[in-house]
């Protein structure tokens, strides 16, 4: 039996997604991957690059992302969906909207009877063997994202750039779920 998994790295700026398959003979294949660039979609709302994101813009970004993810789920015929779990960050407003994106995805999956798994970044990184610490010191976000992209490029023969870390994370999430 083949398993088709959707991995989602949710964000209010750029959400990564990956569709991966696991075949009976243990082969794993990335079918497709991409990103939903909600921030770019609504950047015209800002007159200057350093203006704070308004609650209205966060809502628009989140709704756009939700609609795109729902469309992917509706058309994908997935056996499982895995989402990077949310965690309280420095920006409580963004955290709130990430939870709404996550909730909408879970709701759509329940409607379609698709099992959903939530996975913390440290768990899927550990599974993939991605370095997260330098001795006792945790690596900074930028170093982690670089390690994620390097892992996916090496493991799957891709040529992703650092700015495509959302895609890399979604691929890692899908591969984690395939092996669960």
Contact map, one row per residue, 1 for C-alpha under 8 A:
111000000000000000000011000000000000000000000000000000000000000000000000000000000000000000000000000000000000000000000000000000000000000000000000000000000000000000000000000000000000
111100000000000000001111000000000000000000000000000000000000000000000000000000000000000000000000000000000000000000000000000000000000000000000000000000000000000000000000000000000000
111110000000000000001110000000000000000000000000000000000000000000000000000001110000000000000000000000000000000000000000000000000000000000000000000000000000000000000000000000000100
011111000000000000111100000000000000000000000000000000000000000000000000000011110000000000000000000000000000000000000000000000000000000000000000000000000000000000000000000000000000
001111100000000000111000000000000000000000000000000000000000000000000000000001111100000000000000000000000000000000000000000000000000000000000000000000000000000000000000000001001100
000111110000000011110000000000000000000000000000000000000000000000000000000001011100000000000000000000000000000000000000000000000000000000000000000000000000000000000000000001000000
000011111000000011110000000000000000000000000000000000000000000000000000000000001110000000000000000000000000000000000000000000000000000000000000000000000000000000000000011111000000
000001111100001111000000000000000000000000000000000000000000000000000000000000001111000000000000000000000000000000000000000000000000000000000000000000000000000000000000110011000000
000000111110001110000000000000000000000000000000000000000000000000000000000000000011000000000000000000000000000000000000000000000000000000000000000000000000000000000110110010000000
000000011111011100000000000000000000000000000000000000000000000000000000000000000011000000000000010011000000000000000000000000000000000000000000000000000000000000000000000000000000
000000001111111000000000000000000000000000000000000000000000000000000000000000000000000000000000010000000000000000000000000000000000000000000000000000000000000000000000000000000000
000000000111111000000000000000000000011000000000000000000100110010000000000000000000000000000100110000000000000000000000000000000000000000000000000000000000000000000000000000000000
000000000011111000000000000000000000111100000000000000000000100000000000000000000000000000000000000000000000000000000000000000000000000000000000000000000000000000000000000000000000
000000000111111100000000000000000011111000000000000000000000000000000000000000000000000000000000000000000000000000000000000000000000000000000000000000000000000000000100000000000000
000000011111111110000000000000000011110000000000000000000000000010000000000000000000000000000000000000000000000000000000000000000000000000000000000000000000000000000110000000000000
000000011100011111000000000000001111000000000000000000000000000000000000000000000000000000000000000000000000000000000000000000000000000000000000000000000000000000001111110000000000
000001111000001111100000000000001110000000000000000000000000000000000000000000000000000000000000000000000000000000000000000000000000000000000000000000000000000000000110011000000000
000001110000000111110000000001111100000000000000000000000000000000000000000000000000000000000000000000000000000000000000000000000000000000000000000000000000000000000010011001000000
000111100000000011111000000001111000000000000000000000000000000000000000000000000000000000000000000000000000000000000000000000000000000000000000000000000000000000000000001001000000
000111100000000001111100000111110000000000000000000000000000000000000000000000000000000000000000000000000000000000000000000000000000000000000000000000000000000000000000001001100000
011110000000000000111110000111100000000000000000000000000000000000000000000000000000000000000000000000000000000000000000000000000000000000000000000000000000000000000000000000000100
011100000000000000011111011110000000000000000000000000000000000000000000000000000000000000000000000000000000000000000000000000000000000000000000000000000000000000000000000000000100
111000000000000000001111111100000000000000000000000000000000000000000000000000000000000000000000000000000000000000000000000000000000000000000000000000000000000000000000000000000000
110000000000000000000111111000000000000000000000000000000000000000000000000000000000000000000000000000000000000000000000000000000000000000000000000000000000000000000000000000000000
000000000000000000000011111000000000000000000000000000000000000000000000000000000000000000000000000000000000000000000000000000000000000000000000000000000000000000000000000000000000
000000000000000000000111111100000000000000000000000000000000000000000000000000000000000000000000000000000000000000000000000000000000000000000000000000000000000000000000000000000000
000000000000000000000111111110000000000000000000000000000000000000000000000000000000000000000000000000000000000000000000000000000000000000000000000000000000000000000000000000000000
000000000000000000011110011111000000000000000000000000000000000000000000000000000000000000000000000000000000000000000000000000000000000000000000000000000000000000000000000000000000
000000000000000000011100001111100000000000000000000000000000000000000000000000000000000000000000000000000000000000000000000000000000000000000000000000000000000000000000000000000000
000000000000000001111000000111111000000000000000000000000000000000000000000000000000000000000000000000000000000000000000000000000000000000000000000000000000000000000000001000000000
000000000000000001111000000011111000000000000000000000000000000000000000000000000000000000000000000000000000000000000000000000000000000000000000000000000000000000000000000000000000
000000000000000001110000000001111100000000000000000000000000000000000000000000000000000000000000000000000000000000000000000000000000000000000000000000000000000000000000000000000000
000000000000000111100000000001111110000000000000000000000000000000000000000000000000000000000000000000000000000000000000000000000000000000000000000000000000000000000010011000000000
000000000000000111000000000000011111000000000000000000000000000000000000000000000000000000000000000000000000000000000000000000000000000000000000000000000000000000000010000000000000
000000000000011110000000000000001111100000000000000000000000000000000000000000000000000000000000000000000000000000000000000000000000000000000000000000000000000000000110000000000000
000000000000011100000000000000000111110000000000000000000000000010010000000000000000000000000000000000000000000000000000000000000000000000000000000000000000000000000000000000000000
000000000000111000000000000000000011111110000000000000000000000000000000000000000000000000000000000000000000000000000000000000000000000000000000000000000000000000000000000000000000
000000000001111000000000000000000001111111000000000000000000110110000000000000000000000000000000000000000000000000000000000000000000000000000000000000000000000000000000000000000000
000000000001110000000000000000000000111111100000000000000000100000000000000000000000000000000000000000000000000000000000000000000000000000000000000000000000000000000000000000000000
000000000000100000000000000000000000111111100000000000000000000000000000000000000000000000000000000000000000000000000000000000000000000000000000000000000000000000000000000000000000
000000000000000000000000000000000000111111110000000000000000100000000000000000000000000000000000000000000000000000000000000000000000000000000000000000000000000000000000000000000000
000000000000000000000000000000000000011111111000000000001001100000000000000000000000000000000000000000000000000000000000000000000000000000000000000000000000000000000000000000000000
000000000000000000000000000000000000001111111100000000000000000000000000000000000000000000000000000000000000000000000000000000000000000000000000000000000000000000000000000000000000
000000000000000000000000000000000000000011111110000000000000000000000000000000000000000000000000000000000000000000000000000000000000000000000000000000000000000000000000000000000000
000000000000000000000000000000000000000001111110000000001000000000000000000000000000000000000000000000000000000000000000000000000000000000000000000000000000000000000000000000000000
000000000000000000000000000000000000000000111111101000000000000000000000000000000000000000000000000000000000000000000000000000000000000000000000000000000000000000000000000000000000
000000000000000000000000000000000000000000011111101000000000000000000000000000000000000000000000000000000000000000000000000000000000000000000000000000000000000000000000000000000000
000000000000000000000000000000000000000000000111111000000000000000000000000000000000000000000000000000000000000000000000000000000000000000000000000000000000000000000000000000000000
000000000000000000000000000000000000000000000111111000000000000000000000000000000000000000000000000000000000000000000000000000000000000000000000000000000000000000000000000000000000
000000000000000000000000000000000000000000000001111100000000000000000000000000000000000000000000000000000000000000000000000000000000000000000000000000000000000000000000000000000000
000000000000000000000000000000000000000000000111111110000000000000000000000000000000000000000000000000000000000000000000000000000000000000000000000000000000000000000000000000000000
000000000000000000000000000000000000000000000000011111000000000000000000000000000000000000000000000000000000000000000000000000000000000000000000000000000000000000000000000000000000
000000000000000000000000000000000000000000000000001111101100000000000000000000000000000000000000000000000000000000000000000000000000000000000000000000000000000000000000000000000000
000000000000000000000000000000000000000000000000000111111100000000000000000000000000000000000000000000000000000000000000000000000000000000000000000000000000000000000000000000000000
000000000000000000000000000000000000000000000000000011111110000000000000000000000000000000001000000000000000000000000000000000000000000000000000000000000000000000000000000000000000
000000000000000000000000000000000000000000000000000001111111000000000000000000000000000000000000000000000000000000000000000000000000000000000000000000000000000000000000000000000000
000000000000000000000000000000000000000001001000000011111111100000000000000000000000000000000000000000000000000000000000000000000000000000000000000000000000000000000000000000000000
000000000001000000000000000000000000000000000000000011111111110000000000000000000000000000000100100000000000000000000000000000000000000000000000000000000000000000000000000000000000
000000000000000000000000000000000000000000000000000000111111111000000000000000000000000000000000100000000000000000000000000000000000000000000000000000000000000000000000000000000000
000000000000000000000000000000000000000001000000000000011111111100000000000000000000000000000000000000000000000000000000000000000000000000000000000000000000000000000000000000000000
000000000001100000000000000000000000011011000000000000001111111110000000000000000000000000000000000000000000000000000000000000000000000000000000000000000000000000000000000000000000
000000000001000000000000000000000000010000000000000000000111111111000000000000000000000000000000110110000000000000000000000000000000000000000000000000000000000000000000000000000000
000000000000000000000000000000000000000000000000000000000011111111100000000000000000000000000000000010000000000000000000000000000000000000000000000000000000000000000000000000000000
000000000000000000000000000000000000010000000000000000000001111111110000000000000000000000000000000000000000000000000000000000000000000000000000000000000000000000000000000000000000
000000000001001000000000000000000001010000000000000000000000111111111000000000000000000000000000000010000000000000000000000000000000000000000000000000000000000000000000000000000000
000000000000000000000000000000000000000000000000000000000000011111111100000000000000000000000000000010011000000000000000000000000000000000000000000000000000000000000000000000000000
000000000000000000000000000000000000000000000000000000000000001111111110000000000000000000000000000000000000000000000000000000000000000000000000000000000000000000000000000000000000
000000000000000000000000000000000001000000000000000000000000000111111111000000000000000000000000000000000000000000000000000000000000000000000000000000000000000000000000000000000000
000000000000000000000000000000000000000000000000000000000000000011111111100000000000000000000000000000001000000000000000000000000000000000000000000000000000000000000000000000000000
000000000000000000000000000000000000000000000000000000000000000001111111110000000000000000000000000000001001000000000000000000000000000000000000000000000000000000000000000000000000
000000000000000000000000000000000000000000000000000000000000000000111111111000000000000000000000000000000000000000000000000000000000000000000000000000000000000000000000000000000000
000000000000000000000000000000000000000000000000000000000000000000011111111100000000000000000000000000000000000000000000000000000000000000000000000000000000000000000000000000000000
000000000000000000000000000000000000000000000000000000000000000000001111111111000000000000000000000000000001100000000000000000000000000000000000000000000000000000000000000000000000
000000000000000000000000000000000000000000000000000000000000000000000111111110000000000000000000000000000000000000000000000000000000000000000000000000000000000000000000000000000000
000000000000000000000000000000000000000000000000000000000000000000000011111110000000000000000000000000000000000000000000000000000000000000000000000000000000000000000000000000000000
000000000000000000000000000000000000000000000000000000000000000000000001111111000000000000000000000000000000000000000000000000000000000000000000000000000000000000000000000000000000
000100000000000000000000000000000000000000000000000000000000000000000000111111100000000000000000000000000000000000000000000000000000000000000000000000000000000000000000000000000000
001111000000000000000000000000000000000000000000000000000000000000000000100111111000000000000000000000000000000001000000000000000000000000000000000000000000000000000000000000000000
001110000000000000000000000000000000000000000000000000000000000000000000000011111000000000000000000000000000000001100000000000000000000000000000000000000000000000000000000000000000
001111000000000000000000000000000000000000000000000000000000000000000000000001111100000000000000000000000000000001111000000000000000000000000000000000000000000000000000000000001000
000011110000000000000000000000000000000000000000000000000000000000000000000001111110000000000000000000000000100001111000000000000000000000000000000000000000000000000000000001000000
000011110000000000000000000000000000000000000000000000000000000000000000000000011111000000000000000000000000000000011110000000000000000000000000000000000000000000000000000011001000
000000111100000000000000000000000000000000000000000000000000000000000000000000001111100000000000000001000000000000011110000000000000000000000000000000000000000000000000000010000000
000000011100000000000000000000000000000000000000000000000000000000000000000000000111110000000000000000000000000000000111100000000000000000000000000000000000000000000000000010000000
000000000000000000000000000000000000000000000000000000000000000000000000000000000011111000000000000000000000000000000111100000000000000000000000000000000000000000000000000000000000
000000000000000000000000000000000000000000000000000000000000000000000000000000000001111100000010011000000000000000000001000000000000000000000000000000000000000000000000000000000000
000000000000000000000000000000000000000000000000000000000000000000000000000000000000111110000010000000000000000000000000000000000000000000000000000000000000000000000000000000000000
000000000000000000000000000000000000000000000000000000000000000000000000000000000000011111110010000000000000000000000000000000000000000000000000000000000000000000000000000000000000
000000000000000000000000000000000000000000000000000000000000000000000000000000000000001111110010000000000000000000000000000000000000000000000000000000000000000000000000000000000000
000000000000000000000000000000000000000000000000000000000000000000000000000000000000000111110000000000000000000000000000000000000000000000000000000000000000000000000000000000000000
000000000000000000000000000000000000000000000000000000000000000000000000000000000000000111111110000000000000000000000000000000000000000000000000000000000000000000000000000000000000
000000000000000000000000000000000000000000000000000000000000000000000000000000000000000111111111000000000000000000000000000000000000000000000000000000000000000000000000000000000000
000000000000000000000000000000000000000000000000000000100000000000000000000000000000000000111111100000000000000000000000000000000000000000000000000000000000000000000000000000000000
000000000001000000000000000000000000000000000000000000000100000000000000000000000000000000111111110000000000000000000000000000000000000000000000000000000000000000000000000000000000
000000000000000000000000000000000000000000000000000000000000000000000000000000000000011110111111111000000000000000000000000000000000000000000000000000000000000000000000000000000000
000000000000000000000000000000000000000000000000000000000000000000000000000000000000000000011111111100000000000000000000000000000000000000000000000000000000000000000000000000000000
000000000001000000000000000000000000000000000000000000000110010000000000000000000000000000001111111110000000000000000000000000000000000000000000000000000000000000000000000000000000
000000000111000000000000000000000000000000000000000000000000010000000000000000000000010000000111111111000000000000000000000000000000000000000000000000000000000000000000000000000000
000000000000000000000000000000000000000000000000000000000000000000000000000000000000010000000011111111100000000000000000000000000000000000000000000000000000000000000000000000000000
000000000000000000000000000000000000000000000000000000000000010000000000000000000000000000000001111111110000000000000000000000000000000000000000000000000000000000000000000000000000
000000000100000000000000000000000000000000000000000000000000011011000000000000000000000000000000111111111000000000000000000000000000000000000000000000000000000000000000000000000000
000000000100000000000000000000000000000000000000000000000000000000000000000000000010000000000000011111111100000000000000000000000000000000000000000000000000000000000000000000000000
000000000000000000000000000000000000000000000000000000000000000000000000000000000000000000000000001111111110000000000000000000000000000000000000000000000000000000000000000000000000
000000000000000000000000000000000000000000000000000000000000000001000000000000000000000000000000000111111111000000000000000000000000000000000000000000000000000000000000000000000000
000000000000000000000000000000000000000000000000000000000000000001001100000000000000000000000000000011111111100000000000000000000000000000000000000000000000000000000000000000000000
000000000000000000000000000000000000000000000000000000000000000000000000000000000000000000000000000001111111110000010000000000000000000000000000000000000000000000000000000000000000
000000000000000000000000000000000000000000000000000000000000000000000000000000000000000000000000000000111111111000000000000000000000000000000000000000000000000000000000000000000000
000000000000000000000000000000000000000000000000000000000000000000000100100000000000000000000000000000011111111100000000000000000000000000000000000000000000000000000000000000000000
000000000000000000000000000000000000000000000000000000000000000000000000100000001000000000000000000000001111111111110000000000000000000000000000000000000000000000000000000000000000
000000000000000000000000000000000000000000000000000000000000000000000000000000000000000000000000000000000111111111100000000000000000000000000000000000000000000000000000000000000000
000000000000000000000000000000000000000000000000000000000000000000000000000000000000000000000000000000000011111111000000000000000000000000000000000000000000000000000000000000000000
000000000000000000000000000000000000000000000000000000000000000000000000000000000000000000000000000000000001111111000000000000000000000000000000000000000000000000000000000000000000
000000000000000000000000000000000000000000000000000000000000000000000000000000000000000000000000000000000000111111100000000000000000000000000000000000000000000000000000000000000000
000000000000000000000000000000000000000000000000000000000000000000000000000001111000000000000000000000000000111111110000000000000000000000000000000000000000000000000000000000000000
000000000000000000000000000000000000000000000000000000000000000000000000000000111000000000000000000000000000110011111000000000000000000000000000000000000000000000000000000000000000
000000000000000000000000000000000000000000000000000000000000000000000000000000011110000000000000000000000100100001111100000000000000000000000000000000000000000000000000000000000000
000000000000000000000000000000000000000000000000000000000000000000000000000000011110000000000000000000000000000000111110000000000000000000000000000000000000000000000000000000001000
000000000000000000000000000000000000000000000000000000000000000000000000000000000111100000000000000000000000000000011111000000000000000000000000000000000000000000000000000000000000
000000000000000000000000000000000000000000000000000000000000000000000000000000000111100000000000000000000000000000001111101100000000000000000000000000000000000000000000000010000000
000000000000000000000000000000000000000000000000000000000000000000000000000000000001110000000000000000000000000000000111111100000000000000000000000000000000000000000000000000000000
000000000000000000000000000000000000000000000000000000000000000000000000000000000001100000000000000000000000000000000011111110000000000000000000000000000000000000000000000000000000
000000000000000000000000000000000000000000000000000000000000000000000000000000000000000000000000000000000000000000000001111111000001000000000000000000000000000000000000000000000000
000000000000000000000000000000000000000000000000000000000000000000000000000000000000000000000000000000000000000000000011111111100000000000000000000000000000000000000000000000000000
000000000000000000000000000000000000000000000000000000000000000000000000000000000000000000000000000000000000000000000011111111110000000000000000000000000000000000000000000110010000
000000000000000000000000000000000000000000000000000000000000000000000000000000000000000000000000000000000000000000000000111111111111000000000000000100000000000000000000000100000000
000000000000000000000000000000000000000000000000000000000000000000000000000000000000000000000000000000000000000000000000011111111111000000000000000000000000000000000000000000000000
000000000000000000000000000000000000000000000000000000000000000000000000000000000000000000000000000000000000000000000000001111111100000000000000000000000000000000000000000000010000
000000000000000000000000000000000000000000000000000000000000000000000000000000000000000000000000000000000000000000000000000111111100000000000000000000000000000000000000000100010000
000000000000000000000000000000000000000000000000000000000000000000000000000000000000000000000000000000000000000000000000000011111110000000000000000000000000000000000000000000000000
000000000000000000000000000000000000000000000000000000000000000000000000000000000000000000000000000000000000000000000000000011111111000000000000001100100000000000000000000000000000
000000000000000000000000000000000000000000000000000000000000000000000000000000000000000000000000000000000000000000000000000011001111110000000001001000000000000000000000000000000000
000000000000000000000000000000000000000000000000000000000000000000000000000000000000000000000000000000000000000000000000010011000111110001100001000000000000000000000000000000000000
000000000000000000000000000000000000000000000000000000000000000000000000000000000000000000000000000000000000000000000000000000000011111111100000000000000000000000000000000000000000
000000000000000000000000000000000000000000000000000000000000000000000000000000000000000000000000000000000000000000000000000000000011111111100000000000000000000000000000000000000000
000000000000000000000000000000000000000000000000000000000000000000000000000000000000000000000000000000000000000000000000000000000000111111000000000000000000000000000000000000000000
000000000000000000000000000000000000000000000000000000000000000000000000000000000000000000000000000000000000000000000000000000000000111111000000000000000000000000000000000000000000
000000000000000000000000000000000000000000000000000000000000000000000000000000000000000000000000000000000000000000000000000000000000111111100000000000000000000000000000000000000000
000000000000000000000000000000000000000000000000000000000000000000000000000000000000000000000000000000000000000000000000000000000001111111110000000000000000000000000000000000000000
000000000000000000000000000000000000000000000000000000000000000000000000000000000000000000000000000000000000000000000000000000000001110011111011000000000000000000000000000000000000
000000000000000000000000000000000000000000000000000000000000000000000000000000000000000000000000000000000000000000000000000000000000000001111111000000000000000000000000000000000000
000000000000000000000000000000000000000000000000000000000000000000000000000000000000000000000000000000000000000000000000000000000000000000111111100000000000000000000000000000000000
000000000000000000000000000000000000000000000000000000000000000000000000000000000000000000000000000000000000000000000000000000000000000000011111110000000000000000000000000000000000
000000000000000000000000000000000000000000000000000000000000000000000000000000000000000000000000000000000000000000000000000000000000000000111111111000000000000000000000000000000000
000000000000000000000000000000000000000000000000000000000000000000000000000000000000000000000000000000000000000000000000000000000011000000111111111100000000000000000000000000000000
000000000000000000000000000000000000000000000000000000000000000000000000000000000000000000000000000000000000000000000000000000000000000000001111111110000000000001001000000000000000
000000000000000000000000000000000000000000000000000000000000000000000000000000000000000000000000000000000000000000000000000000000000000000000111111111000000000001001000000000000000
000000000000000000000000000000000000000000000000000000000000000000000000000000000000000000000000000000000000000000000000000000000110000000000011111111100000000000000000000000000000
000000000000000000000000000000000000000000000000000000000000000000000000000000000000000000000000000000000000000000000000000010000100000000000001111111110000000000001001100000000000
000000000000000000000000000000000000000000000000000000000000000000000000000000000000000000000000000000000000000000000000000000000000000000000000111111111000000111011001100000000000
000000000000000000000000000000000000000000000000000000000000000000000000000000000000000000000000000000000000000000000000000000000000000000000000011111111100000000000000000000000000
000000000000000000000000000000000000000000000000000000000000000000000000000000000000000000000000000000000000000000000000000000000100000000000000001111111110000000000000000000000000
000000000000000000000000000000000000000000000000000000000000000000000000000000000000000000000000000000000000000000000000000000000000000000000000000111111111110000000001001100000000
000000000000000000000000000000000000000000000000000000000000000000000000000000000000000000000000000000000000000000000000000000000000000000000000000011111111111100000000000000000000
000000000000000000000000000000000000000000000000000000000000000000000000000000000000000000000000000000000000000000000000000000000000000000000000000001111111110000000000000000000000
000000000000000000000000000000000000000000000000000000000000000000000000000000000000000000000000000000000000000000000000000000000000000000000000000000111111110000000000000000000000
000000000000000000000000000000000000000000000000000000000000000000000000000000000000000000000000000000000000000000000000000000000000000000000000000000011111110000000000000000000000
000000000000000000000000000000000000000000000000000000000000000000000000000000000000000000000000000000000000000000000000000000000000000000000000000000011111111000000000000000000000
000000000000000000000000000000000000000000000000000000000000000000000000000000000000000000000000000000000000000000000000000000000000000000000000000000011111111100000000000000000000
000000000000000000000000000000000000000000000000000000000000000000000000000000000000000000000000000000000000000000000000000000000000000000000000000000001000111110000000000000000000
000000000000000000000000000000000000000000000000000000000000000000000000000000000000000000000000000000000000000000000000000000000000000000000000000010001000011111011001000000000000
000000000000000000000000000000000000000000000000000000000000000000000000000000000000000000000000000000000000000000000000000000000000000000000000000010000000001111111000000000000000
000000000000000000000000000000000000000000000000000000000000000000000000000000000000000000000000000000000000000000000000000000000000000000000000110010000000000111111000000000000000
000000000000000000000000000000000000000000000000000000000000000000000000000000000000000000000000000000000000000000000000000000000000000000000000000000000000000011111100000000000000
000000000000000000000000000000000000000000000000000000000000000000000000000000000000000000000000000000000000000000000000000000000000000000000000000010000000000111111111000000000000
000000000000000100000000000000000000000000000000000000000000000000000000000000000000000000000000000000000000000000000000000000000000000000000000110110000000000111111111100000000000
000000001000011110000000000000000010000000000000000000000000000000000000000000000000000000000000000000000000000000000000000000000000000000000000000000000000000000111111110000000000
000000001000001111000000000000001110000000000000000000000000000000000000000000000000000000000000000000000000000000000000000000000000000000000000000000000000000000011111111000000000
000000000000000100000000000000000000000000000000000000000000000000000000000000000000000000000000000000000000000000000000000000000000000000000000000110010000000100011111111100000000
000000011000000100000000000000000000000000000000000000000000000000000000000000000000000000000000000000000000000000000000000000000000000000000000000110000000000000001111111110000000
000000111000000111000000000000001000000000000000000000000000000000000000000000000000000000000000000000000000000000000000000000000000000000000000000000000000000000000111111111000000
000000100000000011110000000001001000000000000000000000000000000000000000000000000000000000000000000000000000000000000000000000000000000000000000000000010000000000000011111111100000
000000100000000000000000000000000000000000000000000000000000000000000000000000000000000000000000000000000000000000000000000110010000000000000000000000010000000000000001111111110000
000000111000000000000000000000000000000000000000000000000000000000000000000000000111000000000000000000000000000000000010000100000000000000000000000000000000000000000000111111111000
000011110000000001110000000000000000000000000000000000000000000000000000000000001100000000000000000000000000000000000000000000000000000000000000000000000000000000000000011111111100
000000000000000000010000000000000000000000000000000000000000000000000000000000000000000000000000000000000000000000000000000000000000000000000000000000000000000000000000001111111110
000000000000000000000000000000000000000000000000000000000000000000000000000000000000000000000000000000000000000000000000000100110000000000000000000000000000000000000000000111111111
000010000000000000000000000000000000000000000000000000000000000000000000000000010100000000000000000000000000000000001000000000000000000000000000000000000000000000000000000011111111
001010000000000000001100000000000000000000000000000000000000000000000000000000000000000000000000000000000000000000000000000000000000000000000000000000000000000000000000000001111111
000000000000000000000000000000000000000000000000000000000000000000000000000000000000000000000000000000000000000000000000000000000000000000000000000000000000000000000000000000111111
000000000000000000000000000000000000000000000000000000000000000000000000000000000000000000000000000000000000000000000000000000000000000000000000000000000000000000000000000000011111
